[in-house]
Amino acid sequence: MKELIGTLIAKADLNQEQATKVAEVVKGFLADKLPAPLQGPVLSAISGESVDSVANQAKNVLGKLF
């Protein structure tokens, strides 16, 4: 989440409080809209979890879909 907040501060010219709020709104929006199998990997990526871990989660989810 820190990386997303940092990007919002740098690219959208938001302050820390605004960027944090936007990041939380985006996270909530994605949690509501994404199918359950995709929520884990996407929300993990937003939260800053290891890229390898997120990639493995996505691989497992996609493998189950096909």
N, C-alpha and C positions, 0 to 999 in steps of 0.2 A: 504494500500500500504506500510505503514511503516513496518508492520510485514514481508511482502514479501522481502522488501529491507534488513531488518535485517537478514533474513534467508540467502539471497544471500551473504551478507557480511560474515556471520559466516561460512557457509558451502562451498561456492565457492571461498572464499578468495579474494573477490572483494573489492575495495574501495567504498566509498559512491557514487561517481559520476558514476562509472561503474555499480553498483548495481541498481541505479536509472534508468539508460539507459536500462538495461536488463529488469527491471520490466515494463517500458513503452513499450518496444518491445513486450513482452509477452502479455501485456494487449491489444495492437493493433492487434496482431496475433489472439488472442481469439475472439476479436470483429469481425474480418473479417471472421473467420471460423465457429463460432457457429451459429446455427439457431437462428433467431430473438427471439423466446420465451425464449431461455436459456441465451441470452446475459445479460439481466438485473441481474438475480441472480448471475451468475458467476462473472461479472464485479463488482457487489456490494461486493462480498466476497473478491475479490482482493483489492478493495479500502478500505476495513476495516469496511464496514457497519456492523451493529449488526448481529450476527449469527442468531438470532431469525427472524429478518426481511428477511434475505436471505433464511432461511428455509421456511418461509411462501410464499415467491415469488416462490420458486421451487415447493412447494406443489400446488400452484395455476396453475403453468404452466403444471405440470405433470397431474393434474386433467383434464385439457382441452385436453390433448393429448389422453387420454383413455376414 
